[in-house]
Amino acid sequence: MEANWQSILPLVVVIPVAVWTKQVLPGLILGLLLGSYLVEPTLLGGFEQMAAYIIENLTQEGQLMIIAFLYIFVGIINMIKMTGGIKGFVDLSSNRIKTKKSALSLIWLSVLGTFSAPTFRIVTISPVMKALAGPLEMSRARLGFIIETTSGPIIALIPVATAYIGYMISLINVSLQNQGIEGDSYTLFLKSIPLNFFSLAVLLMGAYFSFFHRHKKEKKLLKTEDNPENEEEEKERISHSAISEKLPSKPENLIIPLGLILGLTIFLTWWDGYNKVETGNLLQAFIAANVTKAMFVSIVITSIFTVLMYLLQGFSLKRIINQFFAGGNELMPVIFLLTLVWALSSTTEDLGLSGFVTQNLGWVPGNLVPPVIFLLGAVISYFIGSSWGTWGILMPLGISMSAVSDSSLPLIIGAVFASGVFGAFTSPLSDNTITTARIFDLPVIEYSNFKLKFGLIPLASAFAAYFAAALAW
């Protein structure tokens, strides 16, 4: 279909509806439905076209492997929780905590065992740090803040064995295909990691507050932080958490599966690329590899090995299977979101979005595209509270703008990912903010404003860095 102004309408609908409803899904559904009716403007044609887009994307091999990887990965995490792997890792790490410095060091050290997803990390380490806040005279707000600086921002930079990586690569891949741009999505993601300036700035700020800021006896940072806790609610929460006293303490049940996923992903990525290149060059092998396939095969092997390991420890097969599917089913909203993002991307491409951008936005200076994309994404992500939703909305547009303005593709990709991290880190609607505030008994809005006050510093730094990098590229 020829490029026309209608190609931008689905995105024009998605963004304001998502901001107004504070939910990503309604905006995506309405945008996809509108785009489908523009492609097939008959009474039932729009709904039929919408279904066709969804089915078409769900039946592609690469998309199916991404969905399966995410489902199995979260299922394994739930099995790890049930078998005491998380509790064991926390017990192993926290036995010698006597000072503020050692407590803050534990927050950073625990990344090694909890880097799979931000919420998983928060619910694992936060109860432990909350228990230490009183004896060590530390502010719960500051502890929550430091935990969050080492959650979403750092996980968005890790290139293997996280719940983020499959989704991020798939967004790049679909956007490249729709633009007809040749390139390896995983290689572009690797190149974008040092260009995710907001995440890097937040990590530096977190490190400063952890290891270089002078920790005197801390006053309460939030007015209601010293409110008495509801002890019954707290006991109920802990009893259902990953560190419940009812669970065994087996750190190996976390270390071995996560180590296996990491090791297999790296090895199978190299092996797949090694069989495709004529030279034995390590870098060329990784570039030529099908990373999505390597991730999927590694997670399948790990899931089988992990089930067998837990069976040998005496856990019942029925309980293991139930926990696996309970964990995977928790990811169904994310899988639905991912499917809609893919379908919307296909819709806008059929409407000629890339051609419309090329014809009408070619005048935009290339050095303005990265900072503007970053700032736009930061605003969107703050109001919807979702990094994944922001990435899904902006990545196709960002890559289109990169092609027409001759901007650096890795820089644009880094800016999109950085913008989503800002909202997940500072927004009062973010799952991370709500979860941390609930665990530490902090009022959500006050805690969110506390984080925003500090988050504006890396926001401004990242905006300046994108402008400078675009000028220098």
N, C-alpha and C positions, 0 to 999 in steps of 0.2 A: 504494500500500500504506500502511496506517495506521502511524503512528509506534509503535515498540515498542523494548524494550530490546535486541533482537537487532541493531538497526541499528548499534550501537557495537562489536559483536564483531569485524568485520573489522579495525578500527583497533586493537582490543585485541590481536589476533594480530600485526599488521604490526610494531608498535613493538618488543615484546620479541624477536621472531624476528630482526628486523634488528639489534638490539643484540647478541643472542647470537651470531649468525653473522658479525657485522661486515660484512654485505652487505645491500643494500637489496632486491635482486631476490627472494631467497627469501621474505622477509616479504610483499612485494607479491603474489607468486604465491599463497601460502597464504591471505592475506587475501582476495584476489579469488575463489579457489576456494570458500572458506567462505561468502562472501557470495552467490556464485552458487547454492550448494546451499540456502541459506536462502530464496532467491527461488524456486528450482525444485527442491524436495526429492524427486527421483526418482533411480533408479540412474544413469542417464546425463544426467538433466536438468541437473545442476550443470555438467558439462563443456560441454554444449550451450549453456547460458546464458552461461558464461564466454566461449566462442567468439563468441557473439552480441554481448556487450559490446565485445569487442576489435574485431570487424568494424564494428560500428555507429560506434565512435569513429574508426576509420581511414578511413571513407568520408565523413566530414563535411568539407565544403570547407575550413573554417578550419583543421582539424587537419592536413589534407593539405598545405596551404600552409606550415604551421609545419615539418612534417617535411622538405618539399622545400627550404625555406629553409636549414635547418640542414645538410642533406646537401650542397647546392651551396656553401654558405659555406665549409665545411671543405674541400671539394674545391678551391675557389679558393685557400685558404691553402696547400694542398699544392703547387699549381702555382707559387705565389709562392716557396715554398721551393726548388723544383726549378730555377727560372729565376734564382736568385741575388738575389731581392728582399730577403730577410731579411738575407743576408750583406752586401749593398750598404748597407742602412740602418744596420747595426751599424758597418761600416767608415766610413761617412760621419759617424756620431756620435762615434766613438771616436778619431779621428785626433789630437785635441789633448788627450787625457787625460794630465795630468802631476801632478795633486795629488789629495788625498782629496776636496776639495770638488768638483772637476770630475768625478771618478769618480761621486760620489753624485748630482751634477746629471744625469749621463748616465742613471742609473737612472730618474729622473723624466721626463727628456726622451724616453726611449725608449718611454714609454707611448703617445705619439702614433702610433707605427707598429706597436705590438704589443698594442693594447687589445682584440683580438678575443676572446681566451680566456686564462684564467690559465696553463694548461700551455704554450700557445703562447708566451706572454710569458716564462715561466720558462726554457724550453729555448733561447730566443733570446738573452736578455741574460745569463744566469748564466755560461756559459762565458767570456764576455768579462770579466766582473767577477772571476771566479776567477783569470784570468791576471794581473789587475791587483792582486790581494790581496797577493801577496808583495812586489813592488817598492814598493808604497805602504804597506806595513806595516799592512794592515787585516785584521781578523778575518773569516774566511770565514763564520762563524756570523752575525755582524752584517750582512754583505752579503746573505746569503740572507734574513735577517729583513726587511731594508728592501725587497728585491725583492718579497717576498711581501706586504708592506703595500701595495704599489702594483700588486698583481695582482688577486686575488679581490675584496677590499674596494672597489677603485675600479671594476672592471669591472661589479660588481653595481649601480653607480650610473649607468652610461652608458646613455642611452635609445635609442641607435641603433647599428646596425652591429656588434653583438657576437653571440657564440654563445649568450649568456644571454637576450637580450631576447625572442626568440620563445617560449622555454619559459616565462619568467616571465609574459608576457602571457596565454599559453594557460591557465596554472593559475588565474589570476584570472578569466578568462572562463568556464571550466568551472564553477568554484565559484560564481560569480554566477548562472549559468544554473540550477544545481541548487538554489539557494536561492530562485529566482524574483525575484532582485533586479535591477532595471534600473540600468544604469550602463555606461559605456565603460571597458573594462579597461585600455586604454592611458593614458587620463586618470588613472585611479586609480593606475596605476604611477608616472606622473609626480608625482602628489601624495605618493606614499609615499617618493620619493627622499630628501627632506630629513628624513624620519622613520626612515630606516635608521640609527639612532644608533650601532650598533656599527661599521659600516663607516666612518662619519664620524670616530668616535673613534680608530680604528686609523690612518686617514690622518693625523690630527693628530699621533699618536704617531710615525708614520714620518717626518713632516716635521720633528719636533723632533730625532729622532736623526740626521737627514740634515743639517740646516742650523743647528741651535742648540746641539746637544750638543758639548762641547769634545772634539775628537779628538786625544788625545795618542797616543804610541806605544802601540798596543793590545796588551794581554796576551791570551793565548789564552783564549777564553771557554768552550771545551769541553775536557775532559781529553784527548780523543783527536784534537783538531783538528790537531795538528802531526805526526800520523802520516805517514810517507812515502807518497807516492802510488804506485800501480801505473802506471808510465808506459805500459806496453803497453795496459792497459785504457783509460787516458785518451786515447791516440792513436786507439784503435778507436772510442771514443765520439765524439770530434770528427769523425772521418772520416765518420760517419753523421749528423752534426748539420746544422743549417741554416746553419752558418758554416764548413763544410768547405772546405779549400783547393781541392778539385776543382770547386767551384761558381764561376760567374762572380760578379762584384760589380756588381749593377744595382739601385740603390736605387729607380729609377723603376718597377721591376716590382712593388714593394710600394706605393709612394706613390700611383700612378695607380689601381690597382684599389680600394684602400681608400677613397681620396678619392672615387671614382666611386660606390661603394656608399653612402657617407655623403651625398653631394650628391643623388643620385637618390632616396634614401629620404626626405629632407626635402622635395624638390620634389614627388615623387609623392604624398606624404601631404597636402601643401597642395593639390595639384591635385584629388585625389579629394574632399577636403572642400569646396573652392571650388565644385565642381559640385553640391554638395548643399545649400548654404546660400544664402539670398537676398541677404544682405549680403556685402560684401567684407571683413568683419572677419577678420583673420589668425588670431586665437585661436579663433574659432568654426569656421573652416575646419579647423584641426587637430583640434578636438574631434569634429567630425562625420565625420572621415575614417576609412576602413577601413585601419588601420595595417598589419595583417597582409598585406592585398593589396598595399599599397604596398611593403612589404619584399620580398615575393615577386617582384613585377615588377622591382624594382630589382636583385635578385640575378641574375635571368635575363638582363637586359640586360648587367650587368657581366660575367657569365660568358662571354657571346658575344664581347663587346668584348675581354676579357682573352685569350681563346684566339686571336683574330685578331692582337692585338698581339704575342703570343709567336711566332706563326707568321711574322710579318714580321721578327722578330729572328733567324730561322733555326732555331728549335727544331722538332723533328719533331712532326707531328700525333699519331702513335702514342704518343710519350712523354708529350705533354701530356695526352692522354685517359687513359692509364694512371695518371698521377699524380693526375688529378682523381678517378677512381674509387677509387684507393687511399686518398686522403684521406677521401672520403665514407664509404667502408666502415668506417673507423675509428670512425665515429659510430653504427654500428648498435646497440651496447649502450645508448647514450643514447636512441636512438629506441625501442628495446624498453622501456626504463624509462619513457619518456614515455607510451607506449601503455598500459602497465599502470596508471600513475597515473590516466589518463583513465578507463579501464575501472573501476577501483576506486571512483572518484568517482561514476560512474553507478550502481554497485552499491549503495553506501551510501545514495544518494538514493532509489533504488527501495525500499530497506528502511525509509525514513522517518527518516533521520538528522536532517534539519532539524527535523522535528516532535518527535523525541525530545529534542533539545537545547532546543527552545522550551518543552516541557512540564516538563522536569526541571532545567534549569540557569538558569531565569529569575531565580532568587534571587541569582546571583553578581553582586556589585557591578561595574558597568562599569569602574570605575577599577582593578580588579584584573586584568581580562582581558588587556590588552596586556603588562604585565610578566610575568604567569604564562605566557602563550603564548611570550614571548621566552625565558624561563628553561627551559621545557620543551623548546623547540626547540634551545636551546644544548646541553642534556644529550644529546638524541637525536643531534644532528649530531656531537658530540664522539665518541660511541661508534660511530657508523657511518662517520664521516669523509666524508660526502657532503652538500653543500649542496642539490643537486638532489633527492636522496632525501628530505631533511628538508622541503623546500618542498612536495613532492608529498604527503607524509603530513599536514602540518599546515595547508596552505592551506584545504582544505574545512572543516576543523574550526574554524579561526580565523574564517573568514567567517560560519560558522553562529553562533559565539559572539558575533560583532559584531552580528549581526541581533537576537539575543535579549537582549543586554545593553545595546543602544543605545550601544555603543562606536563610536568613530570608525573607519570602514572603512579609510581610508588609513593610520591609525596601526597597526591590526592587520596590514595587509599589510606595512607597513614592519618590524614586529616579527618576522613570519615570515621575511622575507628576511634580516633581520639575524641571526636565530638560526642560519640555515644557513651564513652566512658565518663565524660563530664556529668551527664544527666544521671547515670547509674550511681555516681559517687555523691552528688549533691542534692538531687531532687527529693522532696518529701514523699513523692509517689513511688520511689524506687524500692524494689523488694529488699535490697541490701539495707537501705536506711531504716525501713520499717522493722526488719528482722533484728537489726542491731539495737535499735531503740527499745524494742519489746524485751529483749534479753537483759539489757542493762537498766530497765525500768526508767527510761528517759522519755519525756514528751517528744513526739515525733517532730512537730514543727520547730520547736526550740532546738532540738538536736540537729535537724536539717539546716537551720539558719547558722548554727555554730560551724557546721562543715562548710557551708557556702562562703562564710567569711574568709576561711582559709583557702577554699577552692578557687576564689577569684584571682589569687596570686598566680597559680600555675595556668589558669585560663588566659590571663593577660600575657604571660610569658610565652605560652604556646602560640597565641595569635601573632605575636611579634616574630617568633621563630619561623612560622609558616610564611610570613611576608618576606623575611630575610632570605629564607631558603629558596623561595620562588624567584627572587631577584638574582640569586647567585647561580641558579641551575642553568 
